[in-house]
Amino acid sequence: MRTGRPQVKQERAVRTRQAILQAAATVFEEHGYEAAKLSDIVNIAKVTKGALYFHFDSKDDLAQAVVDAQNQGQPQALPQSHKVQEFIDMGMIFAHQLRHDVLMRASARLTLDWAGRELDQAAPYTAWIELHTEVLTEAKRRGELLPDVDPVVPSRLVVGSFAGLNRMAWTLGLDLDPQASEMYSHILPSVVVPPLAIRLDTAPGRGARALYGPHGRHECLADCPTGVPPEVVASEMVASEGREEPVTA
């Protein structure tokens, strides 16, 4: 029987599509939409143009898939006791991802790149505003927000601020993480009840802590303060596996 072959082909197609997306992200991030060339993308992905057109109808279609990646496959943050901390963590994790994930950086650039007129550039903003509003609505129900706060207002303010900060950080060569930290520090006192506001973690590196725990230690090639090179992680795993278990009576 050959029941395994269709699954193998499907897995190969998924890998090929992901390779094309990653290559496209690299090219879109570096050159923007207008100057990006499909020939560069297929060369980086090591696929044929036929393979690219099998998965994507056009350059617009490929760019849209990169833009859509901003709202897909978000890493799962550690659960928090306060919804407002989850509200902060969404943005700080986004800043963390921009440092590490070329797909996220390319998606953010295409969202701000007016050259791609046919792209649905509103979708990331709408999705992020709705997600932030949902979290803050629950925070208000729990009594974490000041009485006169409409959850939609700070949600739009934060999402819009991130767009501007990201553009500024990219243009000036700044790290987005501390800029986002300052933004939350200035916005939250007008949104959150004072006893809770002083307990929230908005410090730089919060994205890593929200994902990986209090120390934020993670595998990293982007020179994060709490990042660890992959080879160090690998050697630690080997050492851990080779360590003998203590003998107990």
VOTIMI-564429 format. One line per field, with one value per residue (C-alpha): residue number from 1; x, y negated, z negated. Coordinates in steps of 0.1 Angstrom, whole numbers, padded with zeros to 4 digits, always signed. Layout:
# residues N
pos = (NUM  ...)
u = (X  ...)
v = (Y  ...)
w = (Z  ...)
END
This chain:
# residues 249
pos = (1  2  3  4  5  6  7  8  9  10  11  12  13  14  15  16  17  18  19  20  21  22  23  24  25  26  27  28  29  30  31  32  33  34  35  36  37  38  39  40  41  42  43  44  45  46  47  48  49  50  51  52  53  54  55  56  57  58  59  60  61  62  63  64  65  66  67  68  69  70  71  72  73  74  75  76  77  78  79  80  81  82  83  84  85  86  87  88  89  90  91  92  93  94  95  96  97  98  99  100  101  102  103  104  105  106  107  108  109  110  111  112  113  114  115  116  117  118  119  120  121  122  123  124  125  126  127  128  129  130  131  132  133  134  135  136  137  138  139  140  141  142  143  144  145  146  147  148  149  150  151  152  153  154  155  156  157  158  159  160  161  162  163  164  165  166  167  168  169  170  171  172  173  174  175  176  177  178  179  180  181  182  183  184  185  186  187  188  189  190  191  192  193  194  195  196  197  198  199  200  201  202  203  204  205  206  207  208  209  210  211  212  213  214  215  216  217  218  219  220  221  222  223  224  225  226  227  228  229  230  231  232  233  234  235  236  237  238  239  240  241  242  243  244  245  246  247  248  249)
u = (+0000  +0011  -0011  +0019  +0028  +0000  +0010  +0047  +0038  +0016  +0044  +0068  +0044  +0040  +0078  +0082  +0055  +0071  +0106  +0091  +0074  +0107  +0126  +0100  +0101  +0139  +0136  +0106  +0122  +0154  +0140  +0103  +0074  +0082  +0119  +0114  +0121  +0106  +0139  +0157  +0130  +0132  +0170  +0170  +0142  +0160  +0128  +0117  +0094  +0069  +0069  +0064  +0034  +0020  +0016  +0011  -0006  +0014  +0038  +0007  -0005  +0028  +0031  -0004  +0006  +0036  +0013  -0012  +0016  +0015  -0018  -0010  +0011  +0015  +0035  +0017  +0025  +0025  -0008  -0011  -0032  -0042  -0057  -0039  -0006  -0017  -0026  +0010  +0025  +0008  +0028  +0060  +0060  +0054  +0085  +0104  +0093  +0103  +0139  +0139  +0115  +0121  +0086  +0072  +0096  +0086  +0049  +0053  +0072  +0046  +0018  +0035  +0047  +0023  +0038  +0017  -0016  -0035  -0026  -0051  -0031  -0060  -0063  -0034  -0046  -0082  -0072  -0048  -0073  -0100  -0077  -0065  -0101  -0113  -0086  -0092  -0130  -0124  -0099  -0127  -0151  -0126  -0122  -0087  -0094  -0104  -0142  -0144  -0120  -0135  -0114  -0115  -0097  -0064  -0065  -0064  -0039  -0015  -0018  -0013  +0016  +0033  +0030  +0046  +0073  +0081  +0085  +0107  +0128  +0134  +0143  +0166  +0181  +0166  +0156  +0118  +0117  +0127  +0105  +0075  +0084  +0083  +0050  +0033  +0048  +0032  -0002  -0011  -0015  -0045  -0060  -0053  -0064  -0033  -0029  -0025  -0006  +0025  +0027  +0027  +0059  +0065  +0103  +0124  +0127  +0091  +0084  +0110  +0099  +0062  +0072  +0100  +0096  +0110  +0146  +0135  +0163  +0158  +0177  +0187  +0210  +0198  +0220  +0191  +0202  +0186  +0193  +0216  +0233  +0219  +0253  +0252  +0217  +0228  +0258  +0238  +0213  +0241  +0256  +0222  +0216  +0250  +0246  +0242  +0212  +0221  +0219  +0192  +0189)
v = (+0000  -0036  -0055  -0074  -0092  -0118  -0129  -0131  -0153  -0175  -0179  -0188  -0213  -0229  -0231  -0246  -0273  -0282  -0285  -0308  -0329  -0332  -0341  -0367  -0382  -0386  -0404  -0425  -0436  -0447  -0462  -0470  -0460  -0480  -0470  -0433  -0409  -0374  -0361  -0370  -0353  -0320  -0321  -0325  -0299  -0275  -0268  -0272  -0300  -0272  -0262  -0298  -0303  -0270  -0284  -0322  -0337  -0369  -0392  -0408  -0375  -0366  -0400  -0396  -0363  -0379  -0407  -0382  -0364  -0393  -0379  -0343  -0319  -0343  -0327  -0317  -0340  -0328  -0333  -0364  -0372  -0406  -0412  -0446  -0428  -0406  -0438  -0450  -0416  -0416  -0446  -0438  -0403  -0419  -0441  -0410  -0391  -0420  -0416  -0378  -0371  -0383  -0374  -0398  -0426  -0422  -0421  -0453  -0470  -0460  -0473  -0507  -0505  -0525  -0510  -0479  -0496  -0464  -0449  -0447  -0469  -0475  -0439  -0439  -0471  -0459  -0425  -0441  -0467  -0440  -0418  -0446  -0458  -0423  -0421  -0455  -0449  -0420  -0441  -0467  -0440  -0430  -0465  -0470  -0501  -0536  -0540  -0564  -0544  -0531  -0500  -0509  -0542  -0530  -0500  -0522  -0545  -0516  -0500  -0534  -0543  -0510  -0517  -0551  -0538  -0509  -0532  -0556  -0528  -0513  -0547  -0557  -0523  -0522  -0492  -0491  -0473  -0503  -0527  -0504  -0502  -0540  -0542  -0519  -0538  -0570  -0557  -0533  -0558  -0573  -0539  -0516  -0520  -0533  -0503  -0480  -0504  -0504  -0466  -0461  -0450  -0474  -0473  -0466  -0428  -0422  -0403  -0377  -0374  -0370  -0341  -0324  -0332  -0357  -0356  -0357  -0333  -0320  -0308  -0339  -0352  -0388  -0399  -0401  -0408  -0375  -0356  -0326  -0315  -0282  -0264  -0272  -0258  -0227  -0221  -0226  -0199  -0175  -0181  -0176  -0144  -0131  -0139  -0107  -0104  -0102  -0067  -0063  -0035)
w = (+0000  +0007  -0017  -0030  +0002  +0003  -0032  -0023  +0007  -0015  -0041  -0013  +0001  -0033  -0037  -0002  -0009  -0042  -0025  +0001  -0026  -0046  -0015  -0005  -0040  -0037  -0003  -0013  -0045  -0028  +0004  -0003  +0019  +0051  +0055  +0044  +0072  +0075  +0090  +0057  +0037  +0057  +0054  +0017  +0012  +0036  +0056  +0092  +0103  +0111  +0074  +0064  +0087  +0076  +0041  +0049  +0079  +0080  +0062  +0046  +0034  +0019  +0002  -0012  -0027  -0044  -0058  -0071  -0090  -0115  -0128  -0126  -0147  -0176  -0204  -0236  -0264  -0300  -0318  -0339  -0370  -0355  -0321  -0318  -0320  -0291  -0273  -0278  -0269  -0235  -0225  -0242  -0227  -0193  -0198  -0209  -0177  -0155  -0167  -0161  -0132  -0097  -0087  -0114  -0103  -0067  -0075  -0095  -0067  -0041  -0063  -0063  -0027  -0005  +0027  +0023  +0030  +0036  +0003  -0025  -0049  -0072  -0083  -0108  -0124  -0127  -0141  -0167  -0178  -0182  -0202  -0225  -0230  -0239  -0266  -0280  -0281  -0304  -0324  -0329  -0340  -0366  -0379  -0366  -0346  -0356  -0355  -0325  -0302  -0270  -0261  -0224  -0229  -0245  -0222  -0191  -0207  -0215  -0180  -0163  -0185  -0177  -0140  -0144  -0168  -0145  -0116  -0136  -0151  -0116  -0101  -0129  -0136  -0172  -0192  -0194  -0227  -0250  -0230  -0235  -0272  -0275  -0256  -0281  -0311  -0298  -0287  -0316  -0344  -0325  -0319  -0349  -0386  -0405  -0429  -0399  -0377  -0399  -0399  -0362  -0343  -0314  -0316  -0285  -0279  -0290  -0258  -0266  -0302  -0291  -0268  -0287  -0324  -0350  -0336  -0299  -0290  -0254  -0223  -0204  -0176  -0179  -0209  -0233  -0269  -0281  -0248  -0246  -0214  -0200  -0204  -0241  -0244  -0225  -0247  -0278  -0266  -0258  -0293  -0309  -0290  -0299  -0336  -0357  -0379  -0416  -0430  -0457  -0482)
END
